[in-house]
Amino acid sequence: MSILVGLGTRLVVQGITGREGEFHTRASIVYGTTVVAGTRPGKGGQFAIDGTVPIFDTVAAAVREAGANTSVIYIPAAGAPDAILEAVEAGIKTIVCITEGIPALDMIPVVEAVRRADARLIGPNCPGVTSPGQAKVGIIPASIHKPCRAGVVSRSGTLTYEAVQAMTDAGIGQSTCVGIGGDPIIGTTFLDVLKLFRDDPDTDAIVMIGEIGGSAEEEAAAFAAEHLRGVPMAAFIAGRTAPPGRRMGHAGAIISGGLGTAAEKIAALEAAGIRVADSPTQLPRLLLEAGYRP
Amino acid sequence: MKIQEADAKSLMLAQGLPVPAWEVARTPQEVRAAAERFLAAGAGRVVVKAQVLVGGRGKAGGVKLAGTPAEAEEVGSRIIGMDIKGITVRKVLVAAAAEIVKEYYLGAILDRVSRRIVLMASAEGGVEIEEVARQNPEAIHRVAADPQLGLLAFQARGLGLAIGLRDPVLNPFVAIARGLYATMTANDADLVEVNPLAVVAESGPDGKVRQRLVCLDAKITLDDSGLARHRNHEALRDLDEEDPADARARDLGINFIHLEGTIGCMVNGAGLAMTTMDLVKHYGGEPANFLDVGGGARHETVRDAMELILADPNVKAILVNIFGGITRGDEVAAGLIEARAKQARAVPMVVRIVGTNAAEAARLLREANLETAASLDEAAEKAVALAKGASR
């Protein structure tokens, strides 16, 4: 079954004619994802991706005429919040926003609108979601995956690829890999994804990849201690050597006022019984030691 | 991006907040002249405050009072040029010293958990809020602004009442709290802080003493992602306090932070870049920088990044770690080889490239005789060994 995206996904790509949008849509299609539509206002009626994907002027039209139920957004930061709201208004319930560099305050009313519509937003500033063997929504490279029953949730992009590759190399396949994004204000948190994995009959183990900044890892650890006892888990936290007060690439990766350090997060995870790897390559071993049998 | 107190005060003033007049001085003579003006206008004393972006300047001796122009000049000569946490003070703020009756704290922050702007207030003003949070967390009161309507008057009033404010300063507090919120949204700030927000006693022209609520300090952090839509904000960047390498990286569009170690790192992706630094440390080395070349980096970017790393004389070894998704390994390899051919000093390098076009990258690296590694751990270990070998 997997979570968020799967065989039932009917994807609309917002910004399908842009460089990123087109490149990654091709990869999604090659992976087997059902891409039913793209949007590009003013080009409705035309086709993208070598004439295979119909373009609509609006997300509403893509929902109405192509039956889209999931959206992915490759629109620059200035237009991305509006694109999310358009998808919400059109009734899309799973929205994945890849866009990086959206001013954080822009996201406050947007996540509220998503919440009120009972929709789910992944990102922004995230690599997307892949359910191996079923659907790939976003920019996570297809080659690193192997379908199986370990869920992965991460704030990062390439670091996730590193961890997933190590898992695949060790024979540990994935149910779904979710990149939740590196911004301070994101639609879906670690906690939300842990709940989805807990309720997913096809996920038996969880790998969590966090980083400095905020307290989302601590909240996830508290939830895991209470609700995920018996589920094999392993974690990695990036930024042990990050200097305080500096934004480490991701807008959300900053230690401020002495809070949000890697040490605090590692302590919280270990207190919840989750082992934390010193290197992402150790994650498969820790998962096996936690009792997971792929 | 952090900005100086004087600039933060300008942004607050623009939103109608009560900020007493100030002047910025760069020499003791300018401090004296500013002090003369404030004293002539009726101030009993002036305050001279170092303008630096690091906290704790008061404890470091960067904030002093003066009662005469001569004393102000003398105080100014001590503060200008002093070192506060590694930063040389180049300018000071001069203002009339207020007659403080009571100090409060008021701040607006971007709260990740509630995903709202949260206003925080405390009756324990004038001390670091982090300290209050540790020692006496109940003393901090919070209210989350409505995500669509903003900070409502009744919310601000509740906050004011919670910290013990009553007539005649309660309504002014409501206006100040909403002004802080407005300052935040108007400037794409992720932090706007007034500490202290003070009740001060002021003598009016009729000789009567009145109490008034004023913003005596100002701290603002701007969201880097919002800078592009505020054309005036780039001028607020204090280049004096920025590491020149960081400034150069910004011009090149490379995510770079200069650090104190000996191993230069070049990585694609912020999380992986942090992890690479962590592994360098784990294997006994110290990273010289954080560097994310970004997704889909071309060989020119790689060449520029290499120049940035090599410009640091402390760098004894370089570690390149690329996990190609949209970034093509062969592009990176070509950029490395190009940079290698031009580099002024011989610094050992270990390269690890996996993912997209890794085989082609491996061929290029082999032909150029560059040291390679298969895994991230191996690469970090090798880089640490190379740095140690080079420094012997």
Contacts between the chains, C-beta under 8 A, distances in Angstrom:
chain1	res1	chain2	res2	distance
A	23	B	326	7.4
A	77	B	225	6.9
A	78	B	229	7.9
A	101	B	225	4.8
A	102	B	225	6.3
A	103	B	188	4.9
A	103	B	223	5.5
A	103	B	225	4.7
A	103	B	226	3.8
A	103	B	229	7.4
A	104	B	110	5.6
A	104	B	188	7.8
A	104	B	190	6.1
A	104	B	223	5.2
A	104	B	225	6.6
A	104	B	226	7.7
A	105	B	110	7.2
A	105	B	117	7.5
A	105	B	184	7.3
A	105	B	185	6.0
A	105	B	188	5.8
A	105	B	190	7.9
A	105	B	223	7.0
A	105	B	226	7.2
A	107	B	115	7.5
A	108	B	115	6.2
A	108	B	116	6.0
A	108	B	117	6.8
A	108	B	147	4.9
A	109	B	147	5.3
A	109	B	148	5.2
A	111	B	115	5.1
A	111	B	147	7.5
A	112	B	115	7.6
A	112	B	147	3.8
A	112	B	148	6.1
A	127	B	325	7.8
A	139	B	295	7.9
A	139	B	325	6.3
A	139	B	326	6.4
A	140	B	325	7.2
A	141	B	324	7.9
A	141	B	325	4.4
A	141	B	355	6.4
A	141	B	356	7.1
A	143	B	355	7.7
A	154	B	271	7.5
A	155	B	271	6.8
A	156	B	269	6.7
A	156	B	270	7.0
A	156	B	271	2.7
A	156	B	272	7.0
A	157	B	269	5.0
A	157	B	270	7.9
A	157	B	271	6.5
A	157	B	272	7.8
A	157	B	295	7.5
A	157	B	325	7.4
A	158	B	267	7.7
A	158	B	268	5.6
A	158	B	269	3.0
A	158	B	271	6.6
A	158	B	272	4.1
A	158	B	323	4.5
A	158	B	325	6.6
A	159	B	269	6.3
A	159	B	271	3.4
A	159	B	272	4.4
A	159	B	274	7.8
A	159	B	275	5.5
A	160	B	271	7.4
A	161	B	323	5.1
A	161	B	325	6.0
A	161	B	355	7.0
A	162	B	272	6.0
A	162	B	275	7.4
A	162	B	323	5.5
A	162	B	376	6.4
A	165	B	323	7.7
A	165	B	354	7.4
A	182	B	270	6.3
A	182	B	271	7.1
A	184	B	110	6.0
A	184	B	112	5.1
A	184	B	190	7.3
A	185	B	110	7.1
A	185	B	112	6.6
A	185	B	115	5.3
A	209	B	271	7.4
A	211	B	271	5.6
A	211	B	274	6.3
A	212	B	274	7.4
A	214	B	112	4.5
A	214	B	113	7.8
A	215	B	112	7.3
A	215	B	113	6.7
A	216	B	112	7.0
A	216	B	113	7.9
A	219	B	113	7.3
A	236	B	275	7.7
A	238	B	271	4.9
A	238	B	272	7.8
A	238	B	274	4.1
A	238	B	275	4.6
A	238	B	278	6.5
A	239	B	274	4.5
A	239	B	278	7.0
A	240	B	278	4.5
A	240	B	281	6.7
A	241	B	259	8.0
A	241	B	274	7.6
A	241	B	277	4.6
A	241	B	278	5.3
A	241	B	280	7.6
A	241	B	281	4.7
A	241	B	287	6.0
A	242	B	274	5.8
A	242	B	277	7.4
A	242	B	290	7.3
A	243	B	257	7.1
A	243	B	259	6.6
A	246	B	257	5.4
A	246	B	290	7.8
A	247	B	224	6.4
A	248	B	257	7.1
A	248	B	270	5.9
A	248	B	273	7.5
A	248	B	274	5.5
A	248	B	290	5.9
A	249	B	255	4.8
A	249	B	269	7.7
A	249	B	270	2.5
A	249	B	271	7.7
A	249	B	273	6.2
A	249	B	274	7.5
A	249	B	290	7.1
A	249	B	292	4.5
A	250	B	270	4.7
A	250	B	271	7.1
A	251	B	223	7.3
A	251	B	224	6.9
A	251	B	225	5.8
A	252	B	112	7.2
A	253	B	270	6.3
A	253	B	271	7.7
A	253	B	274	7.0
A	257	B	129	7.6
A	257	B	130	4.4
A	257	B	133	7.9
A	258	B	130	6.0
A	259	B	130	7.9
A	262	B	278	7.8
A	278	B	279	7.9
A	278	B	282	5.6
A	279	B	275	7.7
A	279	B	279	5.8
A	279	B	282	7.0
A	279	B	376	6.7
A	279	B	377	5.4
A	280	B	275	6.4
A	280	B	376	7.1
A	281	B	375	6.1
A	281	B	376	6.4
A	281	B	377	5.7
